[in-house]
Amino acid sequence: MTSGDHIEQHGAGSIGKAEHTGSGDIVAGGKTVGATTGGPALEALLREIEKLRPHLDESDRAEVDAAADSIAAETSPDRRRGLVQRITGIAALLGEVGVPVIAAARALLTG
């Protein structure tokens, strides 16, 4: 980074400033920098998870955070489904407060 650079990062897949001096693609966690394979449905799920976090105890928060961090990078539909199910299982135990997470997860898996 050079003096005077101003970099804002938003959303999953943000890598900050990427400079390219050779040939080929810039690769950061996938073929397309900043893209997620879940698109808007994944973004919605991650927003709902963020709202759920204050309602979780430390152990459940760690479990949800670990799964959420892995969802965007996961390319296997079966493994992604397993991560989403881990999150929705915890959300379901919270009752009404977990419903938006479950709805967003369903949209991601069926969309």
Beta strands, then each sheet from edge to edge (+ up, - down):
end
